[in-house]
Each structure stands twice: as C-alpha cells, then as structure tokens.
Amino acid sequence: MTSEPNDRSGSDDEGDPDDDLTPETESLPADERVDDSTWSSFVDNITWHTSPAPDIPPDEVREALDDEEWIAPEPEPIGWRTTSPSLVLGLIGALGGAFALFIIAIFLRPVPGWLLLVTIAVTVGSAVVLFTHLPQRRDPFSDGREV
C-alpha cells in the first residue's frame, strides 16, 4: 500500500512540526524575558498618528458636513510660474549644463579649456542651488508623500 505525500497517518516517528513550538524551546534566556505586566504597559503607551487634528472643532464637524451650500475654494496655482526663480534657473542650469557637456564631449573636439570650465562650473553651481531647495524638515509620522 502506498501512502500519499501529505498523509500524516503513517508512522509516529515523524513529529508534528507544531510540536516543536512549546514554551520549553523559547530562544531567549530567562533573565532577558519580559514579563506580561511590563509588556502590557509598553503596548498600552503606543499611540497611532493616523491624521493631523482637524481644522474645525469636533462639535462643528456635523454642522459643516450638513451644510449643502459649501463650495470648494479655488486651488492655488501650481507650476513653474509660481515657484522660486532660483529653483527654475537651477533646474535649467543643471539640466542644460549636463546636456551641453554631453554635446561638447561628442561633437565639439577639440574644445577650448575655458568653455569646458565654464560649463562644468554652471552645472555644479546649478546643482548646488537645487540642493539648497530641498526640504529642511521632515514630519516623523509622514510616509513621505506630500503635495
């Protein structure tokens, strides 16, 4: 008689894998284990920050939700016309300088040394300007997405 691979009714020599998960086989030594009261106090102090506080008090939320005359405010303009001019110039300089270095390296041989130095200086200077526009702070409870 042949037995199927998943048949557990065979011999008793094969131990059940769940039998190995007994408290006697815990990997932590007794002096490093955390008792239940300490663990409960630790878990009770965890708070979840799922969203920031609302702009209106809680008792006015229902009134605001029931208001049928509410119209969304006009969104602020976004795009390159509303950003800092130094950010736009830094982006143009960094991308344009890198493109110019690529064109110089491929098509313009031999190239004057001063042109090469000016192009490298513009590219590096523009990259530094872009790095100065990076955010200075980060919300510790943020997942990184911002609009």
Backbone torsions as a table, in degrees:
resi	resn	phi	psi	omega
1	MET	NA	130.8	179.8
2	THR	-100.0	145.0	178.8
3	SER	-106.8	151.7	178.9
4	GLU	-77.4	156.2	-177.9
5	PRO	-60.9	-31.2	-177.1
6	ASN	-94.4	6.8	-178.1
7	ASP	-76.6	119.5	-178.9
8	ARG	-99.0	3.6	-177.4
9	SER	-86.4	6.9	-178.3
10	GLY	-68.7	-129.0	-176.2
11	SER	-82.5	157.8	177.7
12	ASP	-86.2	-0.6	179.9
13	ASP	-69.8	-29.3	178.4
14	GLU	-79.4	118.6	-179.5
15	GLY	-80.7	148.3	176.3
16	ASP	-70.2	132.8	-179.1
17	PRO	-61.5	-26.6	179.1
18	ASP	-73.6	-16.5	179.2
19	ASP	-70.1	-21.9	-179.1
20	ASP	-77.8	-11.0	-177.0
21	LEU	-93.4	55.1	179.0
22	THR	-99.6	159.0	-179.3
23	PRO	-60.6	-21.1	-179.1
24	GLU	-70.9	-19.2	-177.3
25	THR	-100.9	21.6	179.2
26	GLU	-65.6	141.8	-172.2
27	SER	-83.7	-18.3	-179.4
28	LEU	-85.1	139.1	173.6
29	PRO	-67.4	161.7	-174.9
30	ALA	-62.2	-33.8	-177.8
31	ASP	-76.4	-12.9	179.3
32	GLU	-102.2	-3.0	-179.8
33	ARG	-74.3	148.9	179.3
34	VAL	-101.7	130.1	-179.8
35	ASP	-76.2	165.0	-173.6
36	ASP	-64.2	-36.7	-178.2
37	SER	-68.1	-40.3	177.7
38	THR	-65.7	-42.6	179.1
39	TRP	-63.8	-40.7	179.4
40	SER	-64.7	-41.5	178.9
41	SER	-66.4	-34.4	177.5
42	PHE	-67.1	-46.1	-177.6
43	VAL	-69.0	-34.7	-179.8
44	ASP	-67.1	-24.5	-178.1
45	ASN	-87.0	-1.9	178.7
46	ILE	-78.9	130.3	176.5
47	THR	-119.8	145.6	179.8
48	TRP	-105.5	126.7	177.4
49	HIS	-102.1	95.7	-176.3
50	THR	-93.7	-28.5	179.3
51	SER	-157.1	157.4	177.2
52	PRO	-72.6	168.5	179.4
53	ALA	-65.2	143.4	179.7
54	PRO	-68.4	159.7	-179.0
55	ASP	-76.4	-19.4	-179.1
56	ILE	-117.7	153.3	179.4
57	PRO	-62.9	154.4	-177.1
58	PRO	-60.0	-33.1	-178.3
59	ASP	-73.2	-17.1	178.4
60	GLU	-95.4	-3.9	-178.4
61	VAL	-63.7	-45.8	-178.5
62	ARG	-61.6	-41.9	178.6
63	GLU	-63.6	-39.4	179.7
64	ALA	-67.9	-35.3	179.2
65	LEU	-72.9	-32.2	-179.2
66	ASP	-79.7	-14.4	-177.9
67	ASP	-70.4	112.8	-177.5
68	GLU	-87.3	-9.3	-177.4
69	GLU	-94.0	8.6	-177.4
70	TRP	-71.6	133.1	177.9
71	ILE	-123.3	133.8	-178.7
72	ALA	-63.4	139.9	177.9
73	PRO	-70.0	157.6	177.9
74	GLU	-65.8	131.8	179.4
75	PRO	-70.3	150.3	178.1
76	GLU	-71.0	147.2	179.1
77	PRO	-68.1	142.9	176.8
78	ILE	-127.1	162.6	178.2
79	GLY	128.9	-175.1	-174.8
80	TRP	-73.0	-19.7	179.8
81	ARG	-75.1	-20.9	-178.3
82	THR	-102.3	-3.5	-179.3
83	THR	-84.7	173.8	178.4
84	SER	-65.7	136.2	178.4
85	PRO	-60.6	-33.0	179.8
86	SER	-68.7	-31.4	176.4
87	LEU	-67.1	-43.3	179.3
88	VAL	-65.9	-44.5	178.9
89	LEU	-65.4	-37.1	177.8
90	GLY	-64.8	-40.7	178.3
91	LEU	-66.0	-44.8	178.5
92	ILE	-64.2	-41.9	-179.3
93	GLY	-66.8	-41.2	-178.3
94	ALA	-69.2	-48.0	179.6
95	LEU	-69.8	-43.1	179.0
96	GLY	-65.8	-38.6	178.1
97	GLY	-67.1	-40.7	177.9
98	ALA	-65.7	-40.2	177.5
99	PHE	-65.9	-40.8	178.6
100	ALA	-64.0	-40.6	176.5
101	LEU	-62.1	-38.5	178.1
102	PHE	-64.1	-45.8	180.0
103	ILE	-65.8	-41.7	178.9
104	ILE	-62.1	-43.0	-176.9
105	ALA	-67.4	-30.9	-175.7
106	ILE	-92.2	-46.4	-169.1
107	PHE	-104.7	-28.7	-174.5
108	LEU	-105.5	89.0	177.3
109	ARG	-122.7	134.6	-15.1
110	PRO	-73.7	152.2	-177.4
111	VAL	-114.8	141.2	177.1
112	PRO	-62.7	143.6	-177.9
113	GLY	-62.8	-36.5	-178.7
114	TRP	-65.7	-37.0	178.9
115	LEU	-65.4	-40.7	178.2
116	LEU	-65.0	-42.5	179.2
117	LEU	-65.7	-40.4	179.4
118	VAL	-65.5	-42.2	-179.9
119	THR	-64.9	-42.5	177.3
120	ILE	-64.7	-41.5	-179.6
121	ALA	-64.1	-40.7	178.8
122	VAL	-65.8	-41.4	-179.4
123	THR	-65.1	-48.0	-179.0
124	VAL	-67.7	-41.9	178.4
125	GLY	-62.3	-40.4	178.6
126	SER	-67.3	-37.0	176.5
127	ALA	-64.9	-37.3	176.9
128	VAL	-64.4	-41.1	177.4
129	VAL	-61.6	-40.8	178.0
130	LEU	-64.3	-38.9	178.7
131	PHE	-66.8	-30.0	178.0
132	THR	-71.6	-17.6	179.2
133	HIS	-90.5	0.9	176.7
134	LEU	-68.4	152.2	-179.6
135	PRO	-62.0	143.3	-178.9
136	GLN	-92.1	-21.0	-178.1
137	ARG	-127.4	161.6	176.6
138	ARG	-142.1	134.0	177.6
139	ASP	-70.9	122.9	-177.1
140	PRO	-66.0	-19.5	-179.6
141	PHE	-100.4	8.2	-179.0
142	SER	-86.4	149.6	175.3
143	ASP	-94.3	6.4	175.0
144	GLY	103.2	-13.6	-178.8
145	ARG	-88.3	128.4	175.8
146	GLU	-142.6	150.4	176.8
147	VAL	-116.2	NA	NA
